[in-house]
Amino acid sequence: MAKDKGVRIGVILECISCVRKGTNKESTGISRYSTQKNSHNTPGQLELRKFCRYCRKHTTHNEIKK
């Protein structure tokens, strides 16, 4: 049986620029990254600047619910 990972949880980061554009013809999709965070050290939502291949630049990616 696998051990419990403890306080580390899996999260999905989503580009906020692609989400706001919605039906924009330039963006063909929504950039998403999957990562882990320590829920004790970061109780709030995670926010990182990552590269969005649809916007073709570094944008802010926010945590979304699974």
Phi and psi restraints in degrees (value plus and minus 20) as a CYANA .aco file:
   2 ALA   PHI     -94.2   -54.2
   2 ALA   PSI     129.2   169.2
   3 LYS   PHI     -99.9   -59.9
   3 LYS   PSI     133.4   173.4
   4 ASP   PHI     -92.4   -52.4
   4 ASP   PSI     116.8   156.8
   5 LYS   PHI     -95.9   -55.9
   5 LYS   PSI     -33.6     6.4
   6 GLY   PHI      66.9   106.9
   6 GLY   PSI    -147.6  -107.6
   7 VAL   PHI    -107.8   -67.8
   7 VAL   PSI     -28.7    11.3
   8 ARG   PHI    -100.6   -60.6
   8 ARG   PSI     106.9   146.9
   9 ILE   PHI    -144.9  -104.9
   9 ILE   PSI     131.8   171.8
  10 GLY   PHI    -103.2   -63.2
  10 GLY   PSI     118.1   158.1
  11 VAL   PHI    -153.5  -113.5
  11 VAL   PSI     140.2   180.2
  12 ILE   PHI    -137.5   -97.5
  12 ILE   PSI     110.1   150.1
  13 LEU   PHI    -123.5   -83.5
  13 LEU   PSI     113.8   153.8
  14 GLU   PHI    -146.2  -106.2
  14 GLU   PSI     118.4   158.4
  15 CYS   PHI     -85.9   -45.9
  15 CYS   PSI     107.5   147.5
  16 ILE   PHI    -100.7   -60.7
  16 ILE   PSI     -43.7    -3.7
  17 SER   PHI     -89.1   -49.1
  17 SER   PSI     -62.9   -22.9
  18 CYS   PHI     -86.2   -46.2
  18 CYS   PSI     -57.2   -17.2
  19 VAL   PHI     -87.9   -47.9
  19 VAL   PSI     -59.4   -19.4
  20 ARG   PHI     -90.0   -50.0
  20 ARG   PSI     -55.9   -15.9
  21 LYS   PHI     -83.8   -43.8
  21 LYS   PSI     -60.2   -20.2
  22 GLY   PHI      47.0    87.0
  22 GLY   PSI    -117.1   -77.1
  23 THR   PHI    -118.7   -78.7
  23 THR   PSI       1.5    41.5
  24 ASN   PHI     -83.3   -43.3
  24 ASN   PSI     115.1   155.1
  25 LYS   PHI     -93.3   -53.3
  25 LYS   PSI     -41.4    -1.4
  26 GLU   PHI     -87.2   -47.2
  26 GLU   PSI     -59.9   -19.9
  27 SER   PHI    -111.2   -71.2
  27 SER   PSI     101.7   141.7
  28 THR   PHI    -116.1   -76.1
  28 THR   PSI     -22.9    17.1
  29 GLY   PHI    -188.6  -148.6
  29 GLY   PSI    -188.1  -148.1
  30 ILE   PHI    -143.2  -103.2
  30 ILE   PSI     106.1   146.1
  31 SER   PHI     -95.4   -55.4
  31 SER   PSI     109.3   149.3
  32 ARG   PHI    -154.5  -114.5
  32 ARG   PSI     118.9   158.9
  33 TYR   PHI    -141.8  -101.8
  33 TYR   PSI     126.9   166.9
  34 SER   PHI    -135.9   -95.9
  34 SER   PSI     115.7   155.7
  35 THR   PHI    -171.7  -131.7
  35 THR   PSI    -194.8  -154.8
  36 GLN   PHI    -144.7  -104.7
  36 GLN   PSI     134.6   174.6
  37 LYS   PHI    -160.8  -120.8
  37 LYS   PSI     137.3   177.3
  38 ASN   PHI    -109.7   -69.7
  38 ASN   PSI      95.9   135.9
  39 SER   PHI     -90.5   -50.5
  39 SER   PSI     -40.6    -0.6
  40 HIS   PHI     -96.8   -56.8
  40 HIS   PSI     -61.6   -21.6
  41 ASN   PHI     -99.5   -59.5
  41 ASN   PSI     -50.6   -10.6
  42 THR   PHI    -148.0  -108.0
  42 THR   PSI      58.4    98.4
  43 PRO   PHI     -92.1   -52.1
  43 PRO   PSI     -46.2    -6.2
  44 GLY   PHI    -104.1   -64.1
  44 GLY   PSI    -191.2  -151.2
  45 GLN   PHI     -95.8   -55.8
  45 GLN   PSI     121.6   161.6
  46 LEU   PHI    -102.4   -62.4
  46 LEU   PSI     118.8   158.8
  47 GLU   PHI    -158.6  -118.6
  47 GLU   PSI      96.4   136.4
  48 LEU   PHI    -150.0  -110.0
  48 LEU   PSI     133.6   173.6
  49 ARG   PHI    -113.2   -73.2
  49 ARG   PSI      97.0   137.0
  50 LYS   PHI    -149.5  -109.5
  50 LYS   PSI     145.6   185.6
  51 PHE   PHI    -101.5   -61.5
  51 PHE   PSI     109.8   149.8
  52 CYS   PHI    -123.6   -83.6
  52 CYS   PSI      98.3   138.3
  53 ARG   PHI     -93.7   -53.7
  53 ARG   PSI     -38.7     1.3
  54 TYR   PHI    -103.9   -63.9
  54 TYR   PSI     -58.5   -18.5
  55 CYS   PHI    -103.6   -63.6
  55 CYS   PSI     -38.1     1.9
  56 ARG   PHI      40.9    80.9
  56 ARG   PSI      19.5    59.5
  57 LYS   PHI    -181.1  -141.1
  57 LYS   PSI     150.0   190.0
  58 HIS   PHI     -98.5   -58.5
  58 HIS   PSI     106.5   146.5
  59 THR   PHI    -154.1  -114.1
  59 THR   PSI     148.5   188.5
  60 THR   PHI     -98.5   -58.5
  60 THR   PSI     112.0   152.0
  61 HIS   PHI    -136.9   -96.9
  61 HIS   PSI     105.9   145.9
  62 ASN   PHI    -125.2   -85.2
  62 ASN   PSI     134.9   174.9
  63 GLU   PHI     -91.9   -51.9
  63 GLU   PSI     117.1   157.1
  64 ILE   PHI    -140.2  -100.2
  64 ILE   PSI     144.1   184.1
  65 LYS   PHI    -100.0   -60.0
  65 LYS   PSI     129.0   169.0
